[in-house]
Amino acid sequence: MNVKHSAAALKPLTYHPVGKWLIISLLFAGVFFFHQFFAPGLAAIIIAVVTWPVYRELLRMTGGRSISSATIAIIIITLLIVLPVFWLGHYLLFEFHGLSNWLVQLNRYGSATPEWIKNLPLVGHQLNELWLEYLGKENGLNELLQLAGLQRVTSFANYILSLGKQFASIGFHLLFILIILFFLYKDGKKLQSNLAKVGHIMFLDRWERISGVVPIMIRSTVTGMVIIAIGEGIVFGLVYWMVGIPSSTALTLGIMTGIFALIPGGAPLSMTMVSLYLVGSGLVTQGIILFSWGTCQLFIVDKTIRPRLVGGPAKLPFLPTFFGLVGGLQTMGLLGLFIGPVLMALLLVIWREWVHDEEHVKMEEKIVGLRKGAQKKTTLRRFMQRKRPNA
């Protein structure tokens, strides 16, 4: 009896002002000490949400053994995501190293205008003059970068070389993601129940709608972006090879097109640059075919496939998607390409929930007004009916 009475007499932690400020201070201290793990933790949460239906099926196949299921899931993710990411990073690092060496040589000695630029229709002559003015002399590239407000080419080359160190940092981030993801899988059901309790306290009746929409929206946003990027990278890589570009170069261009496809407008820009290169190299027919076919494909993807895949019930518009991608890339690097759009989609869901509440209140006021008007009409009709016999 005493235990029940004491348990019932417990008050919330935030009942006393000192307790409230103590909790706020602890939250700020936690953010300060663990902010470096924010990006890996958020990435692990996103991966867990996206793959949770598959993991739930894996958990059923293992008879509910959470540790075994989590271990198998981590092994599968390592084989399907981590190892391909490492291979892709190593491949691009090698290509960027060659690019940095070429830029250093171009700045040191200058270079004649490439023939494919000279041969471009309409703009080839003007581009040739600009190239000779800025890049046909020693230290010309540095002057051009300074006019554009950018760093010197040596700084850019050093940055490319430093990507090797950043590549090791990305490896540690992936390791932390896998560790966090293991425990998210292992204790996922407990976390779901605890999150539901907190959600009901914070959002009350709205939590049912938010908890139903948010996971579907996260899965559709991330899955749609990845499917579209991989699909466009593979298809454009094959098309580049079919129009006469060497296989190794076509592979690099296909990978870059797939990465740029994550950014709105990135894939059309890549395809247009390759088409101009083909036209300038004398392969006019191949360039026109590539540009025409790529334009039709991108139009179909952007108008039919992308709206169905990306955003799900949230239907994320272009501008929030663009801000999420660019802002995420600038603040969190490659992980931000996925974290940024998800955060923007969450903000959009909360915004629509807020607007939905206001519209619901207005609708209720309108219904109350209609009911009052109907009651007045009914009262007036009854009054007139009673008055007619007396007349």
KOLMI-673392 format. One line per 8 residues: number of its first residue (from 1); their letters; for each residue x negated, y negated, z negated of C-alpha. Coordinates in nm, 3 decimals, always signed. Layout:
NUM = A = X Y Z ~ ...
// end
This chain:
1 = MNVKHSAA = +0.000 +0.000 +0.000 ~ -0.278 -0.241 -0.092 ~ -0.464 -0.157 +0.226 ~ -0.157 -0.223 +0.439 ~ -0.083 -0.542 +0.253 ~ -0.439 -0.668 +0.292 ~ -0.442 -0.578 +0.663 ~ -0.116 -0.759 +0.720
9 = ALKPLTYH = -0.243 -1.060 +0.528 ~ -0.543 -1.101 +0.758 ~ -0.537 -1.427 +0.950 ~ -0.691 -1.498 +1.292 ~ -1.063 -1.574 +1.306 ~ -0.987 -1.920 +1.442 ~ -0.742 -2.004 +1.162 ~ -1.001 -2.205 +0.968
17 = PVGKWLII = -1.181 -2.491 +1.153 ~ -1.520 -2.364 +1.033 ~ -1.450 -2.021 +1.181 ~ -1.338 -2.178 +1.509 ~ -1.657 -2.382 +1.545 ~ -1.867 -2.083 +1.440 ~ -1.719 -1.875 +1.722 ~ -1.775 -2.158 +1.973
25 = SLLFAGVF = -2.137 -2.193 +1.856 ~ -2.196 -1.819 +1.893 ~ -2.049 -1.827 +2.245 ~ -2.278 -2.114 +2.346 ~ -2.578 -1.934 +2.193 ~ -2.489 -1.619 +2.386 ~ -2.464 -1.814 +2.713 ~ -2.799 -1.984 +2.643
33 = FFHQFFAP = -2.989 -1.663 +2.565 ~ -2.829 -1.437 +2.824 ~ -2.762 -1.674 +3.115 ~ -3.034 -1.502 +3.320 ~ -2.822 -1.187 +3.321 ~ -2.511 -1.370 +3.437 ~ -2.559 -1.302 +3.809 ~ -2.649 -0.929 +3.770
41 = GLAAIIIA = -2.366 -0.883 +3.521 ~ -2.112 -1.051 +3.747 ~ -2.237 -0.851 +4.046 ~ -2.202 -0.528 +3.846 ~ -1.847 -0.623 +3.746 ~ -1.756 -0.692 +4.110 ~ -1.903 -0.359 +4.224 ~ -1.718 -0.179 +3.944
49 = VVTWPVYR = -1.387 -0.340 +4.038 ~ -1.436 -0.266 +4.409 ~ -1.533 +0.099 +4.355 ~ -1.304 +0.173 +4.060 ~ -1.040 +0.368 +4.260 ~ -1.314 +0.597 +4.396 ~ -1.469 +0.634 +4.050 ~ -1.128 +0.720 +3.902
57 = ELLRMTGG = -1.098 +1.003 +4.155 ~ -1.453 +1.115 +4.068 ~ -1.359 +1.110 +3.699 ~ -1.061 +1.334 +3.774 ~ -1.282 +1.579 +3.965 ~ -1.527 +1.607 +3.673 ~ -1.250 +1.677 +3.423 ~ -1.267 +1.339 +3.250
65 = RSISSATI = -1.640 +1.355 +3.167 ~ -1.727 +0.986 +3.176 ~ -2.106 +1.025 +3.138 ~ -2.131 +1.278 +3.422 ~ -1.901 +1.073 +3.644 ~ -2.094 +0.751 +3.576 ~ -2.426 +0.924 +3.652 ~ -2.298 +1.065 +3.983
73 = AIIIITLL = -2.152 +0.726 +4.077 ~ -2.483 +0.548 +4.009 ~ -2.671 +0.803 +4.222 ~ -2.427 +0.753 +4.510 ~ -2.450 +0.372 +4.484 ~ -2.830 +0.394 +4.476 ~ -2.832 +0.599 +4.796 ~ -2.567 +0.395 +4.979
81 = IVLPVFWL = -2.646 +0.039 +4.861 ~ -2.978 -0.001 +4.677 ~ -3.206 +0.192 +4.914 ~ -3.058 +0.032 +5.232 ~ -3.095 -0.312 +5.071 ~ -3.463 -0.243 +4.995 ~ -3.524 -0.121 +5.351 ~ -3.347 -0.424 +5.497
89 = GHYLLFEF = -3.541 -0.663 +5.272 ~ -3.874 -0.501 +5.366 ~ -3.788 -0.517 +5.737 ~ -3.683 -0.883 +5.726 ~ -3.986 -0.974 +5.513 ~ -4.214 -0.831 +5.782 ~ -4.031 -1.027 +6.054 ~ -4.040 -1.352 +5.854
97 = HGLSNWLV = -4.413 -1.306 +5.795 ~ -4.467 -1.299 +6.173 ~ -4.246 -1.607 +6.209 ~ -4.448 -1.800 +5.950 ~ -4.776 -1.718 +6.128 ~ -4.631 -1.840 +6.459 ~ -4.513 -2.167 +6.300 ~ -4.857 -2.229 +6.147
105 = QLNRYGSA = -5.024 -2.174 +6.485 ~ -4.767 -2.397 +6.657 ~ -4.835 -2.678 +6.412 ~ -5.213 -2.638 +6.425 ~ -5.264 -2.630 +6.802 ~ -4.932 -2.732 +6.959 ~ -4.771 -2.537 +7.241 ~ -4.631 -2.579 +7.589
113 = TPEWIKNL = -4.256 -2.564 +7.632 ~ -4.132 -2.205 +7.671 ~ -4.004 -2.130 +8.018 ~ -3.660 -2.022 +7.899 ~ -3.604 -2.366 +7.742 ~ -3.717 -2.543 +8.059 ~ -3.479 -2.334 +8.268 ~ -3.169 -2.407 +8.062
121 = PLVGHQLN = -2.906 -2.573 +8.285 ~ -2.810 -2.937 +8.217 ~ -3.021 -2.978 +7.901 ~ -3.348 -2.807 +7.998 ~ -3.522 -3.127 +8.117 ~ -3.433 -3.325 +7.803 ~ -3.535 -3.039 +7.573 ~ -3.866 -3.007 +7.759
129 = ELWLEYLG = -3.943 -3.376 +7.698 ~ -3.852 -3.348 +7.329 ~ -4.066 -3.036 +7.290 ~ -4.371 -3.201 +7.449 ~ -4.321 -3.514 +7.236 ~ -4.300 -3.338 +6.900 ~ -4.436 -2.985 +6.941 ~ -4.683 -3.018 +7.227
137 = KENGLNEL = -4.951 -3.178 +7.007 ~ -5.146 -3.096 +6.693 ~ -4.959 -3.145 +6.363 ~ -4.645 -3.221 +6.564 ~ -4.424 -2.978 +6.373 ~ -4.515 -3.143 +6.042 ~ -4.416 -3.483 +6.181 ~ -4.085 -3.342 +6.306
145 = LQLAGLQR = -4.010 -3.184 +5.968 ~ -4.093 -3.508 +5.786 ~ -3.859 -3.701 +6.016 ~ -3.585 -3.455 +5.922 ~ -3.665 -3.496 +5.552 ~ -3.793 -3.137 +5.517 ~ -4.113 -2.991 +5.376 ~ -4.434 -2.943 +5.568
153 = VTSFANYI = -4.481 -2.623 +5.766 ~ -4.751 -2.501 +5.526 ~ -4.499 -2.523 +5.242 ~ -4.253 -2.324 +5.451 ~ -4.518 -2.062 +5.526 ~ -4.608 -2.037 +5.157 ~ -4.239 -1.997 +5.078 ~ -4.216 -1.710 +5.327
161 = LSLGKQFA = -4.518 -1.546 +5.165 ~ -4.366 -1.594 +4.819 ~ -4.062 -1.394 +4.930 ~ -4.267 -1.084 +4.852 ~ -4.271 -1.181 +4.484 ~ -3.901 -1.265 +4.500 ~ -3.843 -0.923 +4.654 ~ -3.984 -0.767 +4.335
169 = SIGFHLLF = -3.753 -0.993 +4.133 ~ -3.456 -0.870 +4.339 ~ -3.564 -0.516 +4.252 ~ -3.542 -0.594 +3.879 ~ -3.202 -0.755 +3.934 ~ -3.081 -0.442 +4.110 ~ -3.212 -0.232 +3.820 ~ -3.016 -0.444 +3.570
177 = ILIILFFL = -2.708 -0.418 +3.792 ~ -2.732 -0.038 +3.791 ~ -2.775 -0.026 +3.411 ~ -2.478 -0.256 +3.351 ~ -2.273 -0.070 +3.611 ~ -2.339 +0.264 +3.438 ~ -2.188 +0.140 +3.112 ~ -1.900 -0.029 +3.294
185 = YKDGKKLQ = -1.814 +0.309 +3.448 ~ -1.870 +0.498 +3.123 ~ -1.661 +0.267 +2.901 ~ -1.430 +0.130 +3.169 ~ -1.103 +0.244 +3.010 ~ -1.190 +0.089 +2.673 ~ -1.290 -0.234 +2.843 ~ -0.963 -0.237 +3.036
193 = SNLAKVGH = -0.755 -0.201 +2.719 ~ -0.953 -0.469 +2.535 ~ -0.930 -0.703 +2.833 ~ -0.555 -0.646 +2.849 ~ -0.519 -0.746 +2.483 ~ -0.721 -1.065 +2.534 ~ -0.536 -1.138 +2.859 ~ -0.196 -1.111 +2.691
201 = IMFLDRWE = -0.313 -1.349 +2.418 ~ -0.449 -1.607 +2.665 ~ -0.200 -1.584 +2.952 ~ +0.107 -1.435 +2.778 ~ +0.361 -1.308 +3.034 ~ +0.150 -1.428 +3.327 ~ -0.114 -1.164 +3.255 ~ +0.090 -0.890 +3.424
209 = RISGVVPI = +0.089 -1.079 +3.755 ~ -0.275 -1.193 +3.728 ~ -0.407 -0.848 +3.629 ~ -0.223 -0.695 +3.923 ~ -0.337 -0.945 +4.186 ~ -0.701 -1.011 +4.086 ~ -0.847 -0.657 +4.129 ~ -0.677 -0.612 +4.468
217 = MIRSTVTG = -0.801 -0.955 +4.577 ~ -1.161 -0.882 +4.468 ~ -1.162 -0.547 +4.648 ~ -1.018 -0.687 +4.969 ~ -1.251 -0.991 +4.970 ~ -1.575 -0.798 +4.915 ~ -1.478 -0.495 +5.125 ~ -1.354 -0.712 +5.411
225 = MVIIAIGE = -1.669 -0.925 +5.417 ~ -1.897 -0.620 +5.414 ~ -1.701 -0.429 +5.679 ~ -1.689 -0.729 +5.913 ~ -2.061 -0.809 +5.866 ~ -2.172 -0.449 +5.924 ~ -1.937 -0.405 +6.218 ~ -2.043 -0.726 +6.393
233 = GIVFGLVY = -2.410 -0.654 +6.327 ~ -2.388 -0.306 +6.480 ~ -2.173 -0.409 +6.777 ~ -2.376 -0.719 +6.865 ~ -2.702 -0.526 +6.820 ~ -2.583 -0.271 +7.077 ~ -2.464 -0.546 +7.312 ~ -2.798 -0.729 +7.284
241 = WMVGIPSS = -2.974 -0.407 +7.383 ~ -2.729 -0.342 +7.671 ~ -2.788 -0.687 +7.826 ~ -3.162 -0.627 +7.850 ~ -3.316 -0.734 +7.517 ~ -3.588 -0.492 +7.392 ~ -3.468 -0.243 +7.130 ~ -3.683 -0.374 +6.841
249 = TALTLGIM = -3.578 -0.734 +6.908 ~ -3.214 -0.627 +6.952 ~ -3.230 -0.453 +6.612 ~ -3.363 -0.768 +6.444 ~ -3.107 -0.990 +6.615 ~ -2.827 -0.747 +6.525 ~ -2.928 -0.752 +6.157 ~ -2.949 -1.132 +6.156
257 = TGIFALIP = -2.610 -1.159 +6.328 ~ -2.459 -0.929 +6.064 ~ -2.605 -1.140 +5.782 ~ -2.489 -1.464 +5.945 ~ -2.144 -1.307 +5.989 ~ -2.100 -1.341 +5.612 ~ -2.105 -1.719 +5.662 ~ -1.816 -1.880 +5.855
265 = GGAPLSMT = -1.947 -1.980 +6.197 ~ -2.271 -1.785 +6.157 ~ -2.200 -1.506 +6.405 ~ -2.091 -1.742 +6.689 ~ -2.407 -1.949 +6.635 ~ -2.631 -1.641 +6.658 ~ -2.453 -1.511 +6.967 ~ -2.470 -1.853 +7.138
273 = MVSLYLVG = -2.845 -1.887 +7.075 ~ -2.913 -1.542 +7.221 ~ -2.695 -1.624 +7.523 ~ -2.890 -1.947 +7.583 ~ -3.216 -1.754 +7.556 ~ -3.099 -1.509 +7.823 ~ -2.984 -1.789 +8.055 ~ -3.313 -1.973 +8.012
281 = SGLVTQGI = -3.510 -1.655 +8.078 ~ -3.345 -1.618 +8.417 ~ -3.092 -1.355 +8.310 ~ -2.799 -1.584 +8.382 ~ -2.546 -1.308 +8.446 ~ -2.636 -1.124 +8.125 ~ -2.618 -1.448 +7.927 ~ -2.274 -1.534 +8.063
289 = ILFSWGTC = -2.150 -1.178 +8.000 ~ -2.282 -1.184 +7.642 ~ -2.128 -1.524 +7.568 ~ -1.791 -1.435 +7.723 ~ -1.768 -1.095 +7.559 ~ -1.889 -1.226 +7.222 ~ -1.640 -1.513 +7.228 ~ -1.350 -1.275 +7.293
297 = QLFIVDKT = -1.465 -1.033 +7.023 ~ -1.514 -1.303 +6.760 ~ -1.178 -1.459 +6.846 ~ -1.004 -1.123 +6.799 ~ -1.190 -1.052 +6.473 ~ -1.129 -1.398 +6.324 ~ -0.761 -1.409 +6.423 ~ -0.653 -1.051 +6.354
305 = IRPRLVGG = -0.899 -0.841 +6.150 ~ -1.053 -1.097 +5.912 ~ -0.719 -1.237 +5.777 ~ -0.599 -0.882 +5.708 ~ -0.917 -0.769 +5.532 ~ -1.058 -1.072 +5.350 ~ -0.867 -1.212 +5.055 ~ -0.587 -0.957 +5.036
313 = PAKLPFLP = -0.283 -1.111 +4.868 ~ -0.478 -1.431 +4.802 ~ -0.530 -1.495 +5.179 ~ -0.839 -1.706 +5.111 ~ -0.845 -2.007 +5.349 ~ -1.150 -2.114 +5.550 ~ -1.267 -2.407 +5.335 ~ -1.272 -2.226 +4.996
321 = TFFGLVGG = -1.447 -1.933 +5.166 ~ -1.712 -2.164 +5.313 ~ -1.770 -2.346 +4.983 ~ -1.788 -2.015 +4.797 ~ -2.044 -1.870 +5.038 ~ -2.268 -2.177 +5.061 ~ -2.244 -2.262 +4.690 ~ -2.302 -1.903 +4.587
329 = LQTMGLLG = -2.602 -1.867 +4.819 ~ -2.755 -2.190 +4.689 ~ -2.710 -2.111 +4.319 ~ -2.744 -1.732 +4.300 ~ -2.924 -1.630 +4.619 ~ -2.809 -1.324 +4.813 ~ -2.581 -1.211 +4.529 ~ -2.401 -1.543 +4.560
337 = LFIGPVLM = -2.277 -1.447 +4.907 ~ -2.034 -1.213 +4.730 ~ -1.998 -1.378 +4.389 ~ -1.912 -1.722 +4.533 ~ -1.609 -1.617 +4.741 ~ -1.480 -1.400 +4.454 ~ -1.495 -1.696 +4.213 ~ -1.319 -1.918 +4.466
345 = ALLLVIWR = -1.053 -1.652 +4.512 ~ -1.002 -1.634 +4.134 ~ -0.964 -2.011 +4.118 ~ -0.715 -1.993 +4.404 ~ -0.511 -1.726 +4.221 ~ -0.504 -1.937 +3.903 ~ -0.407 -2.246 +4.105 ~ -0.124 -2.063 +4.278
353 = EWVHDEEH = -0.010 -1.925 +3.943 ~ +0.000 -2.279 +3.806 ~ +0.191 -2.409 +4.109 ~ +0.421 -2.108 +4.087 ~ +0.506 -2.204 +3.728 ~ +0.587 -2.562 +3.829 ~ +0.802 -2.439 +4.119 ~ +0.972 -2.193 +3.882
361 = VKMEEKIV = +1.052 -2.475 +3.638 ~ +1.186 -2.693 +3.921 ~ +1.392 -2.400 +4.048 ~ +1.534 -2.343 +3.699 ~ +1.619 -2.713 +3.668 ~ +1.788 -2.700 +4.008 ~ +1.984 -2.389 +3.906 ~ +2.089 -2.556 +3.579
369 = GLRKGAQK = +2.195 -2.865 +3.775 ~ +2.395 -2.654 +4.020 ~ +2.560 -2.470 +3.732 ~ +2.653 -2.798 +3.562 ~ +2.791 -2.931 +3.892 ~ +2.990 -2.611 +3.942 ~ +3.124 -2.634 +3.587 ~ +3.233 -2.995 +3.646
377 = KTTLRRFM = +3.409 -2.898 +3.969 ~ +3.582 -2.607 +3.796 ~ +3.694 -2.829 +3.507 ~ +3.823 -3.094 +3.748 ~ +4.009 -2.830 +3.954 ~ +4.176 -2.687 +3.644 ~ +4.271 -3.035 +3.528 ~ +4.433 -3.113 +3.865
385 = QRKRPNA = +4.617 -2.781 +3.864 ~ +4.761 -2.854 +3.519 ~ +4.862 -3.205 +3.623 ~ +5.058 -3.100 +3.936 ~ +5.352 -2.925 +3.757 ~ +5.403 -3.230 +3.533 ~ +5.422 -3.450 +3.841
// end
